[in-house]
Amino acid sequence: MRAFVALDLDAPARGRLRAAVDALRPRIPGIKWVRPEGVHLTLRFLGDTQPEVVGRLKPMLAGAAERCPASRAPLTGLGLFPERAAPRVLWIGLDLDPRVQALQVACEGAAVSCGFAPEARPFAPHLTLGRWRDRAPRPDLPALDLGVAQLDRLVLLRSEPRPGGAVYTPLASFPLSG
């Protein structure tokens, strides 16, 4: 199974994201938009894994979540990956509390201790809004400020790619309670 660790968004933030995407659709052509229910803050992508590895990972993630308090994160600033050349990903940034940054480090450590290779890229907190399949010119991005998102739940998710977009199924959920 394909899996990843993420922070879920609260319903009001998800609603503001939906409205923002609806407003951006006519301004940014050629992009495949992520369904609002699929938007999340990925802390550690695991990729293909076995159920027994997921079983070893769960208590480590539970412990990390217990040490991290719930937090509010401003959703502001559109950006593109890669930073130069043809865009592949449109995202909105998050300004994370240092304790949430520490949670990401703990999730990375848990993944490595379960046999996953260390992540080669530095963590860049963002929510993916859409992806381009084909080469496209870099669009002019409007300023965007969507207020704050409540981050209060760490989730271990299974990802099942489907023609209409990936379907995410929670394998475990841990409240932030530090």
C-alpha positions in Angstrom: 0.0 0.0 0.0 1.0 3.6 -0.5 0.9 5.7 2.6 1.9 9.1 4.1 1.6 11.1 7.3 -0.2 14.4 7.3 -2.0 17.0 9.3 -5.7 17.3 8.5 -7.4 20.7 8.0 -10.4 21.9 9.8 -13.7 22.3 7.9 -13.7 26.2 7.8 -10.2 26.2 6.2 -11.3 23.6 3.7 -14.3 25.7 2.8 -12.1 28.8 2.2 -9.7 26.6 0.1 -12.7 25.5 -2.0 -13.8 29.1 -2.6 -10.2 30.1 -3.5 -9.8 27.3 -6.0 -13.2 28.2 -7.6 -11.9 31.8 -8.0 -8.5 30.6 -9.4 -9.9 28.1 -12.0 -10.5 30.6 -14.7 -7.2 32.5 -14.1 -4.9 29.5 -14.2 -5.4 27.2 -17.2 -4.2 23.7 -17.8 -4.0 22.6 -14.2 -5.6 19.5 -12.6 -7.0 20.8 -9.3 -6.9 18.7 -6.1 -10.3 18.0 -4.7 -10.7 20.1 -1.5 -11.4 17.0 0.6 -8.0 15.7 -0.5 -6.0 18.8 0.6 -3.7 18.1 3.6 -0.3 19.1 5.0 2.0 16.1 4.2 4.6 15.8 6.9 6.2 12.6 5.5 5.5 10.7 2.3 6.2 7.0 2.9 5.4 5.5 -0.5 4.9 1.8 -0.9 4.9 -0.1 2.4 3.7 -3.2 4.2 0.9 -3.4 6.9 3.4 -4.7 9.5 5.6 -1.6 8.9 2.5 0.6 9.4 1.8 -1.3 12.6 5.3 -0.4 13.9 4.9 3.2 12.9 1.6 3.9 14.6 2.8 4.0 18.2 5.6 6.3 17.3 3.2 8.7 15.5 0.9 8.5 18.5 3.7 9.5 20.8 4.8 12.4 18.6 1.2 13.7 18.4 0.9 13.6 22.2 3.9 15.9 22.5 2.6 18.5 20.0 -0.1 20.9 20.9 -2.9 21.8 18.5 -1.9 24.9 16.5 -3.2 27.5 14.1 -1.4 28.2 10.9 -1.9 31.1 8.5 -2.7 30.0 4.9 -1.1 32.6 2.7 1.0 33.0 -0.4 0.6 31.1 -3.6 3.7 29.5 -5.1 5.0 27.1 -7.7 7.2 24.0 -7.7 9.8 24.0 -9.2 10.8 27.5 -8.3 12.0 28.0 -11.8 11.2 26.5 -15.2 7.8 25.1 -16.2 5.5 24.8 -13.2 4.4 21.3 -12.0 2.6 22.2 -8.7 0.6 25.1 -7.5 0.5 25.5 -3.7 -0.4 27.7 -0.8 2.0 28.1 2.0 1.6 27.7 5.8 3.5 29.4 8.5 3.9 26.7 11.1 4.5 27.0 14.8 8.0 25.7 15.8 6.3 22.8 17.7 4.5 21.7 14.6 7.9 21.8 12.8 9.2 19.6 15.6 6.3 17.2 14.9 7.4 16.9 11.3 11.0 16.1 12.5 9.6 13.4 14.8 7.5 11.9 11.9 10.7 11.8 9.8 12.6 10.1 12.6 9.8 7.6 13.0 9.8 6.8 9.3 13.6 6.3 9.2 13.5 4.1 12.3 11.0 1.9 10.5 13.3 1.4 7.6 12.3 4.3 5.2 15.2 6.2 3.5 15.7 9.7 4.9 13.9 12.4 3.0 16.4 14.0 0.7 14.6 17.4 0.3 14.1 19.9 3.2 10.6 20.1 4.5 8.6 23.0 2.9 5.2 23.3 4.5 2.5 23.8 1.8 -0.8 22.6 0.6 -0.9 21.3 -3.0 -3.8 22.9 -4.8 -3.2 21.5 -8.3 -0.7 20.0 -10.7 0.1 20.4 -14.4 0.5 17.3 -16.5 1.9 19.1 -19.5 4.4 21.9 -19.8 2.8 25.3 -19.2 4.0 28.9 -18.9 4.4 30.2 -15.4 1.2 32.0 -14.5 1.0 35.3 -12.7 -0.2 34.4 -9.2 -2.6 36.7 -7.3 -2.0 37.5 -3.7 -3.9 35.1 -1.5 -4.6 35.1 2.2 -7.1 32.5 3.5 -6.9 33.2 7.2 -5.8 30.4 9.6 -6.3 26.7 9.6 -6.7 24.8 12.8 -4.2 21.9 12.9 -5.2 19.4 15.6 -5.0 15.9 14.2 -2.1 13.8 12.8 -3.3 11.2 10.3 -1.7 8.2 8.7 -3.3 7.8 5.3 -3.4 5.2 2.6 -3.3 6.7 -0.9 -5.1 4.9 -3.7 -4.5 6.5 -7.2 -7.6 6.5 -9.3 -8.5 8.2 -12.6 -10.4 11.0 -10.9 -7.7 11.6 -8.4 -6.2 9.8 -5.4 -8.5 8.5 -2.7 -7.2 8.8 0.8 -8.3 6.4 3.6 -7.2 7.0 7.2 -5.3 4.1 8.7 -4.9 5.9 12.1 -5.6 9.3 13.5 -3.9 10.9 16.5 -5.1 14.1 18.2 -2.4 16.7 18.9 -2.5 17.1 22.7 0.9 18.4 23.9 
